[in-house]
Structures are given as structure tokens and as C-alpha cells.
Amino acid sequence: MRRKLLTLFVVALVPLSGAVACGSVEEEVRQRAQEEVDKGRQRVEQEIDKGRTQVEQEVTQRVEDGAREAEQRVREGIQNGGQ
């Protein structure tokens, strides 16, 4: 009788220990996944910042070029108008 009771007790505990083990594995997997998501988010933000900086530089350069071209046209207009 004791042997049957002990067997039933062990059979009842085995699934519980497996569930506990699965829970800790699940938590570890969830944590690793979150870390990978965070790393990916950082990489994306870095690329966005890099692209933003590049666009800002390009816009600044075009504005400066446009200002120089406009100034040159004004000078040419003044020279042509004075003749």
C-alpha cells in the first residue's frame, strides 16, 4: 500500500516539476527575445539617426548652393543692368 501511495505521489510530482522547469525556460526565452528586440531597436534608431544626419547635410548643402547661385545671378543682373 505504501509503495502504491509513494508511486502515486511521485507520478503527481513529476508533471509539477516539469511545469516549473518549463516556466523558467519560458522566462529565459522571453528575456532573450526581449534583449534581441532591444538590440534591433537600437540598430534601427542608429540607422535612422545616420539617415537623418545625411539628409540634413544634403539639404544644407543644396540651400547653400542655391544661395550662391542666386547671389551670382544678382551680380550678373547688376552688371548687365549697368551697361
Helices and strands as residue ranges (DSSP letters): H 2-82
